[in-house]
Amino acid sequence: MRYEELVNAASDVPKVGGKCTIHLYSDANPCQIVRVSASGKTIWIRENKTEHDPTKEGGMGHQNWLIHENEFEGDEMKVTKRKNGQWRTTGSNCFVVIGQWHKYYDWEF
């Protein structure tokens, strides 16, 4: 279980255009909220386009990414708020943090 899941970091109220991060095992991808249901318990997100920024590269394991706001890759993903307060994708059950935006790529896979 990731630290974000233990502390229930997904506590922000979702809004269209808001930032979020989807966690895929050890990777994390920035997304934006493109739709919110009337109840506020279902959202649809899309991954943002990113590119590695070699001009800001730090030491070993340090990653810098350029995240392009309002530029998307892939299809919309449906995300629902669970009874425990966590946001999870339907189908793959990936953890989503609302209000935080970052990218991490695990180079070991």
N, C-alpha and C positions, 0 to 999 in steps of 0.2 A: 504494500500500500504506500502511495506517495504521501509526502508531507502535506501537500495541498488537500488531499482527501481527509487526512486526520484532523486538520484545523478547520475544515469546511470553508475554504477560501472563496467559494462561489456564493457570495452573499449580496453582491450588487444587483440592483434592479435592471433588467435588460431593456434596452431601447434601440430602435433602428439606427444603424450607423455606429453603434457602440462596439468597443473592442472586446475580444475574448481570445482565449488560447485553448486549443484542443490538444490533449496529451495522448500520444500514440505510443504506448510502451515507454521507451526512454526518450523519444523525440517529442518536441512541442512545436506547434505551428500556429502562427497568428491568424485570426479570423475576424470578420466583422459580422454583426447581426444585420440580416437583410429583411427579416419579418418577425413580428411578435404577435402571438395570438391575443384575442380579446381578454382572455383570462390571465395572460402573462405567464402561464406555466409551460408554454411551448414556444420555442423560437426556431428560426431557420438561419443557419450561418453559412458563410463561404470562406474558404481559405484565401488569404491575401497573397499576391505575388511577392516574392522575396528574392534577394540576390546577396551573395556574399560580398562584404565590403573589405577588400584587401588593404585599403589605406588606413584602416583603424585596427589592424590585427595586433593582438597582444601576445602574451606568452603561450606556452603549450596548453592546449585545451580551451583557450579563450576564443570566443566566436563573436563576430560582429556582423550583423545582417542589416541590410536596407529593407525596410518593410514599406511596400507601396500601398498607401491608403486608397480605397475605392477602386483598386485594380485586383481582379479576382482570378483564381485558377479553380477548375473543377466545378462540380455540381453543388447545389445547396444540400446541407445536411440538417436533418430534423433533430432537435435537442429538446428533451423534456426535463422538468424539475421533478425530482423524486421526493418521496415522503421524508427522507432524511435531509432534504435541503440541497442535495447535490444535483448538478446539471450533468446529464449523460446523453450521448447520442443514441438514437433508436437503432436497433440492429447490432451494431458493433460495441455498444456500451462504453465508449471512450469518455473519459472525464473531461469536462469543459469548465474553465474558470472564467467568470464574467468580470469585466472591468480591468483585466490585465492582458498585456500584449507582449509576447516575446517569441523568439524562435530559438530552438536548440536542435542541432542535428548530431546524433550519435554516430561518429565515424567508424565505430567498431562493428557495425552491421552492414 
